[in-house]
Amino acid sequence: MLEAFDGMAYLTREWDAATHEQAAVDYCTLFVLPKGVSPMAGAWLGQGDREPNGVHIQTVVSSLSARVGFPLPESLAAAPPEHAGLLLFLGGQLACATDSELSKEAIPFLKTTLCPWFARFSQALARSTVSPFYSKVGQLLGDTYDEYLC
């Protein structure tokens, strides 16, 4: 997967203060400020009658969390249930579960929670930034979506 980031030496070098500051600015511009690219399903859903909305996805995630209770890393502990990072993490946990019945739930979970909106999100991410890192992340997410998921 890291091959997707070839030519991006700043990922492997030690960052100076200016690089850290620029990364924080890029993150804020993309994911915090109003004209950015929201990583939340609700920002991309509910526009068609056949499409689920953010509340539906929150219900699916809450149900899974109550039933399985995967421990969340600190970085995702406060994330909303419809956050892209949380959905990808939970899908990965399901896929890697030692319980074969639970691991079979990974693809249906991701199809329900990500497929209706993830292509629009990843495309917007790839084209909404001058940051080579976030542009590549958007491309990688979009390629993964197209090739493996939906």
C-alpha positions in Angstrom: 0.0 0.0 0.0 2.9 2.4 0.7 3.8 2.1 -3.0 1.0 4.5 -3.7 3.0 7.1 -1.9 6.2 6.7 -4.0 7.9 9.9 -4.7 6.6 11.5 -1.5 9.9 11.7 0.5 8.4 13.9 3.2 6.5 10.8 4.5 9.8 9.1 5.4 12.0 12.0 6.4 11.9 13.7 9.8 9.6 16.6 9.7 10.7 20.1 10.7 8.4 22.6 12.4 7.3 24.1 9.1 6.3 20.7 7.7 4.3 20.0 10.8 2.6 23.3 10.6 1.7 22.9 6.9 0.3 19.4 7.6 -1.9 20.9 10.3 -3.1 23.7 8.0 -3.9 21.1 5.2 -5.8 19.0 7.7 -7.8 21.9 9.0 -8.5 23.3 5.6 -9.8 20.0 4.3 -11.6 18.5 7.3 -12.5 21.2 9.8 -13.3 24.4 7.9 -16.8 24.8 6.4 -15.7 24.7 2.7 -13.5 21.6 3.2 -14.3 17.9 2.4 -16.2 16.4 5.3 -15.2 12.8 6.2 -18.8 12.2 7.5 -21.3 10.2 5.6 -24.1 12.7 6.4 -22.4 15.3 4.3 -22.8 13.2 1.2 -26.0 11.2 1.8 -29.7 11.7 1.9 -30.0 13.4 -1.5 -32.0 10.6 -3.2 -34.9 8.5 -2.1 -33.0 5.2 -2.4 -30.0 6.4 -0.6 -29.5 5.9 3.2 -28.7 8.9 5.4 -26.1 9.5 8.1 -28.6 8.4 10.8 -29.0 5.0 9.1 -25.2 4.5 9.1 -25.0 5.7 12.7 -27.6 3.0 13.6 -25.7 0.3 11.8 -22.4 1.3 13.6 -24.1 1.5 17.0 -25.6 -1.9 16.6 -22.3 -3.4 15.6 -20.5 -1.7 18.5 -23.1 -2.9 21.0 -22.8 -6.4 19.7 -19.1 -6.8 19.1 -17.5 -3.9 21.0 -14.2 -3.6 19.2 -11.8 -1.5 21.3 -11.1 1.8 19.4 -7.7 3.5 19.1 -7.5 6.8 20.9 -7.5 8.7 17.6 -11.0 7.3 16.8 -12.6 7.1 20.3 -14.4 10.4 19.9 -15.1 10.1 16.2 -18.8 10.3 15.1 -20.2 6.9 14.1 -20.5 8.0 10.5 -16.8 9.1 10.2 -14.9 7.6 7.3 -11.9 6.6 9.4 -14.1 4.8 12.0 -16.0 3.0 9.3 -12.8 1.8 7.6 -11.4 0.8 11.0 -14.5 -1.2 11.9 -14.5 -2.9 8.5 -10.9 -3.9 9.0 -11.6 -5.3 12.4 -14.4 -7.3 11.0 -12.3 -8.6 8.1 -9.5 -9.6 10.5 -11.7 -11.2 13.1 -10.8 -14.7 14.1 -14.5 -15.7 14.2 -15.3 -16.7 10.7 -18.9 -15.7 11.0 -17.9 -12.2 12.1 -15.3 -11.9 9.4 -18.0 -12.6 6.8 -19.8 -9.4 8.0 -16.9 -7.1 6.8 -18.0 -6.7 3.1 -21.7 -6.3 3.9 -20.9 -3.7 6.6 -18.7 -1.7 4.3 -21.2 -1.9 1.4 -23.9 -0.6 3.8 -21.9 2.2 5.4 -19.4 3.3 2.7 -20.6 2.4 -0.7 -23.4 5.0 -1.0 -21.1 7.9 -0.4 -17.4 7.0 -0.4 -16.7 7.5 -4.1 -17.9 11.1 -3.9 -15.9 11.7 -0.8 -12.6 10.3 -2.1 -13.0 12.1 -5.5 -13.6 15.4 -3.7 -10.7 14.8 -1.4 -8.3 14.1 -4.3 -9.3 17.2 -6.2 -9.8 19.6 -3.2 -6.3 19.9 -2.0 -2.9 21.0 -3.1 -1.3 18.7 -0.5 0.3 15.8 -2.4 -0.4 13.6 0.6 -4.1 14.2 0.8 -4.5 14.1 -2.9 -2.8 10.6 -2.9 -5.0 9.5 0.0 -8.1 10.5 -2.0 -6.8 8.6 -5.1 -6.0 5.6 -3.0 -9.4 5.5 -1.3 -11.1 5.9 -4.7 -9.1 3.1 -6.2 -9.8 0.8 -3.3 -13.5 1.7 -3.5 -13.6 0.9 -7.2 -11.5 -2.2 -7.2 -12.5 -4.0 -4.0 -15.6 -2.7 -2.4 -18.7 -1.7 -4.4 
